[in-house]
Amino acid sequence: MTEPTRYSTPPVELPLRLELEPVPVEGCAGCAELANVRDRARAVGDMTTVSDCNVYIRRHPEGHQ
């Protein structure tokens, strides 16, 4: 077994990712609905739903290939 660390270690620094929001695929009803939900969520300050919609839109193009 290894000896436990007995001193503070420096914090891990993660990169800041400032990506643009995904753009819905033109002509896709699913993408359009996710974008509409995202817009309504942003209007009421529900940033959790905004983030979820961004993830779903990013993953959704798999069905367009």
Rosetta silent file (secondary structure, phi, psi, omega in degrees, C-alpha in Angstrom):
SEQUENCE: MTEPTRYSTPPVELPLRLELEPVPVEGCAGCAELANVRDRARAVGDMTTVSDCNVYIRRHPEGHQ
SCORE:     score description
SCORE:     0.000 S_00000001
   1 L     0.000  146.502  179.780    0.000    0.000    0.000 S_00000001
   2 L   -88.076  156.558  178.176    1.186    3.510   -0.686 S_00000001
   3 L   -75.861  133.937  179.133    1.575    6.164    1.957 S_00000001
   4 L   -66.426  152.207  177.448   -1.240    8.774    1.936 S_00000001
   5 L   -70.129  129.698 -176.782   -0.406   12.318    0.896 S_00000001
   6 L  -109.649   16.637  179.963    0.108   14.419    4.008 S_00000001
   7 L  -140.336  159.605  179.456    0.252   17.836    2.375 S_00000001
   8 L   -67.681  137.990  173.634   -2.045   19.910    0.244 S_00000001
   9 L  -102.758  151.250 -179.963   -1.831   19.305   -3.440 S_00000001
  10 L   -66.240  152.704  179.581   -2.504   22.125   -5.895 S_00000001
  11 L   -67.003  151.864  175.977   -5.988   22.209   -7.446 S_00000001
  12 L   -79.800  128.989  178.706   -6.556   20.623  -10.817 S_00000001
  13 L   -99.946  121.671  178.973   -7.127   23.290  -13.465 S_00000001
  14 L   -98.437  147.243  179.938   -9.642   22.382  -16.125 S_00000001
  15 L   -69.558  144.964  175.934   -9.780   24.182  -19.473 S_00000001
  16 L   -84.783  119.348 -178.494  -12.517   26.725  -19.993 S_00000001
  17 L  -103.501  110.138  178.148  -14.623   25.632  -22.954 S_00000001
  18 L  -109.995   77.928 -179.223  -16.469   28.498  -24.596 S_00000001
  19 L   -91.110  151.139  174.111  -18.202   26.749  -27.449 S_00000001
  20 L   -72.248  153.870  176.915  -20.952   28.277  -29.527 S_00000001
  21 L   -66.483  146.084  178.450  -24.413   26.842  -29.115 S_00000001
  22 L   -67.342  147.419 -179.597  -25.280   24.127  -31.629 S_00000001
  23 L  -100.006  131.404  178.543  -27.395   25.174  -34.598 S_00000001
  24 L   -64.030  147.850  177.771  -30.470   23.063  -35.427 S_00000001
  25 L   -71.591  129.533 -178.207  -30.432   21.220  -38.746 S_00000001
  26 L   -62.450  132.529  177.542  -32.596   23.084  -41.251 S_00000001
  27 L    86.850    0.146 -179.483  -35.831   21.295  -42.049 S_00000001
  28 L  -100.197  119.112 -178.756  -35.695   18.941  -39.045 S_00000001
  29 H   -64.926  -36.475  179.148  -38.751   19.121  -36.792 S_00000001
  30 H   -64.123  -45.313  178.226  -36.873   17.535  -33.858 S_00000001
  31 H   -63.807  -41.824 -178.890  -34.066   20.080  -34.026 S_00000001
  32 H   -63.526  -41.762  179.372  -36.554   22.930  -34.367 S_00000001
  33 H   -65.317  -42.416  177.453  -38.511   21.787  -31.303 S_00000001
  34 H   -61.812  -39.448  178.768  -35.340   21.495  -29.205 S_00000001
  35 H   -66.457  -38.204  177.851  -34.328   25.010  -30.280 S_00000001
  36 H   -65.766  -43.558  177.773  -37.792   26.331  -29.336 S_00000001
  37 H   -61.638  -42.367  179.225  -37.642   24.672  -25.909 S_00000001
  38 H   -60.548  -43.742  179.659  -34.141   26.117  -25.436 S_00000001
  39 H   -64.355  -42.536  179.060  -35.374   29.630  -26.303 S_00000001
  40 H   -66.322  -39.529  179.023  -38.337   29.397  -23.910 S_00000001
  41 H   -64.298  -41.710  178.822  -36.106   28.057  -21.126 S_00000001
  42 H   -62.991  -37.667 -178.477  -33.621   30.899  -21.613 S_00000001
  43 H   -62.877  -29.309 -179.493  -36.454   33.448  -21.454 S_00000001
  44 L  -103.522    6.596  175.982  -37.407   32.273  -17.949 S_00000001
  45 L    80.953   18.499  179.691  -33.812   31.811  -16.757 S_00000001
  46 L   -89.510   80.233 -174.675  -33.833   27.982  -16.767 S_00000001
  47 H   -72.919  -19.251  175.259  -30.217   27.493  -17.781 S_00000001
  48 H   -65.505  -45.057  178.619  -30.277   23.785  -16.857 S_00000001
  49 H   -68.388  -36.491  175.995  -32.823   23.139  -19.597 S_00000001
  50 H   -58.260  -47.261  179.839  -30.877   25.378  -21.988 S_00000001
  51 H   -63.325  -43.198  178.748  -27.791   23.246  -21.367 S_00000001
  52 H   -60.505  -44.426  179.221  -29.772   20.002  -21.760 S_00000001
  53 H   -62.057  -39.088  177.751  -31.218   21.178  -25.086 S_00000001
  54 H   -61.394  -41.097  178.035  -27.730   22.064  -26.319 S_00000001
  55 H   -63.727  -46.839 -179.112  -26.562   18.527  -25.503 S_00000001
  56 H   -62.894  -39.881  178.747  -29.579   16.974  -27.256 S_00000001
  57 H   -66.436  -40.437  178.294  -29.106   19.158  -30.353 S_00000001
  58 H   -62.013  -39.466 -177.988  -25.385   18.260  -30.489 S_00000001
  59 H   -80.880  -24.841 -174.569  -26.200   14.554  -30.284 S_00000001
  60 H   -62.656  -34.695 -177.687  -29.238   14.721  -32.575 S_00000001
  61 H   -57.956  -14.203  177.305  -27.328   15.098  -35.874 S_00000001
  62 H   -57.304  -31.930  178.502  -26.356   11.408  -35.611 S_00000001
  63 H   -77.542   -9.588 -178.423  -29.798   10.699  -37.034 S_00000001
  64 H   -94.710   -6.731 -175.223  -29.161   13.028  -40.002 S_00000001
  65 L   -82.670    0.000    0.000  -26.133   11.204  -41.377 S_00000001
